[in-house]
Amino acid sequence: MQLVECESRQSPEIQALFARTFSAAEGPAEGEHVAGLVRKLMADSAPEDVLGFVAMEQGRIMAGIFFSRLTFDPPVTAFLLSPVAVHPDHQGRGIGQRLIRFGLERLKATGATRIFTYGDPAFYSRVGFTPAPLETAPFRLSHPEGWLGQALDGGEVMALAGVPRCVAAFDDPAYW
């Protein structure tokens, strides 16, 4: 398995992966919703504000992950980990965790210090995420227990100054 940064030419295949994965787990409407988010992240975000990675095997994408900039004032180099998808035929093999760790290492190498995500605490705790202060979330959360963070610089995940702002693709309360 090869873990690499995704390329814009892979956009259709990556969108299809997210549509299939989320459709299988939560229904076709959710699959299309998340695939649309991925399209916006890839097409409408500044390259320095979004990093995407994929797991590939035999030339096919098996899993994908995105990290998008989360802005605070004063500035902190923070990102939001979302969404993540592992093709249904490849789930349960630890691919998602490996891809997350790979992405975190790449972000750490660029100077990122804080990573946040909004998801299942049982899953994300396996890759070092802990509950994060709710004031670091860019919107009011429907499931506040799912707001998690990780400090890549060895510090603590604590409240940060300023109002957090996400990239335009996530600037919709429906995702939160």
Buried (B, 14 or more C-beta within 10 A) or exposed (E): EEBEEBEEEBBEBBBBBBBBBBBBEEEEEBBBBBBBBBBBBBEEBEEEBBBBBBBBEEEEBBBBBBBBBBBBEEEBBBBBBBBBBBBEEBBEBEBBBBBBBBBBEBBBEEEBBBBBBBBBBEBBEBBBBEBBEEEBBBBEBEEEEBBBBBBBEEEEBEEBEEEBBBBBBBEEEEBB
